[in-house]
Amino acid sequence: MNIGDKVFYPMHGAGEITGIEENEVGDVLSSYYVFRLPMGNLKLMLPVDKVEEIGLRELITPAQVEEVVGILTAESEPFQGSWNKRFNTNLERLKTGNVFDAAEVARNLTRQNNKKKISSGEKRLLDLSRQILISELVYVCNKTPEEITAWIDELINTHSVEDS
């Protein structure tokens, strides 16, 4: 990975490697990538030697955006059980760092919230899934967060089978 690379960090979203810094923790000098997330203007320090372990990955390709669109417009997955079981299942899906899982979580929770308000915990997961999805699509589609947000909302809500 190099300075200027745009990459994805699980549970945070897409951002850019803006530098490499050396920091001493205890008696150990280590190299860290400076990772900036555009949403929230967050700066993270990621250990260079743990990139694979923490799940840093390349962004999806423009061709894979069509798969995201397909997920957002597909019928929601029915979920049986309590909200806390749904919460834990969705949290595990977001931890994978897979944009397609994030799209499914965003779609399902948005539609669930439109039918019947979701819990505050699930609302936080909905916000996180959308942040993850939006941050990656901003880079891949070369659009603003506002444009991507409006597009995602249109895809999820216009194609909602449950509202028919």
HELIX and SHEET records of a PDB file:
HELIX    1   1 VAL A   48  LYS A   50  5                                   3    
HELIX    2   2 VAL A   51  ILE A   54  1                                   4    
HELIX    3   3 PRO A   62  THR A   73  1                                  12    
HELIX    4   4 TRP A   83  LYS A   95  1                                  13    
HELIX    5   5 VAL A   99  LYS A  115  1                                  17    
HELIX    6   6 SER A  120  CYS A  141  1                                  22    
HELIX    7   7 PRO A  145  THR A  158  1                                  14    
SHEET    1   A 5 LEU A  42  PRO A  47  0                                        
SHEET    2   A 5 VAL A  28  LEU A  37 -1                                        
SHEET    3   A 5 GLY A  13  VAL A  25 -1                                        
SHEET    4   A 5 LYS A   6  TYR A   9 -1                                        
SHEET    5   A 5 ARG A  57  GLU A  58 -1                                        
END                                                                             
